[in-house]
Amino acid sequence: MDPEVVYDPDTDREFLGTARHEELKEWLRANGIVTADVPVDEEITIELLTFGGDRAIHHTAYLRNADGKKYLDEATGDAAQEARIVPLTTDPPPHWRTRKEND
């Protein structure tokens, strides 16, 4: 199964600050994702997690220390990030248009 793209920073930036953006943040929170840790310039996808059909959200998150401050990636000078995978517990709203990676 090809990944479903929920957010593509190259085409979906127009949604930032709109009701659609708020829906995206609510959906991420419903799936246990801290929205303040998700960079707006990284893709969010839904992918198959197991052969049994379980799906997961793949996203990038900022790394934070115990005080909640972002770690610095010394190699780039930017905030440090890592790829994360969380189980999909709440499907995206049916009116969202997700797209397959190979569409």
Secondary structure as UniProt FT lines:
FT   STRAND          4..7
FT   TURN            9..11
FT   HELIX           13..15
FT   TURN            16..17
FT   HELIX           19..30
FT   TURN            31..32
FT   HELIX           35..37
FT   TURN            40..41
FT   STRAND          44..48
FT   TURN            51..52
FT   STRAND          55..62
FT   TURN            66..67
FT   TURN            74..76
FT   STRAND          81..87
FT   TURN            94..95
FT   STRAND          99..100
FT   TURN            101..102
//
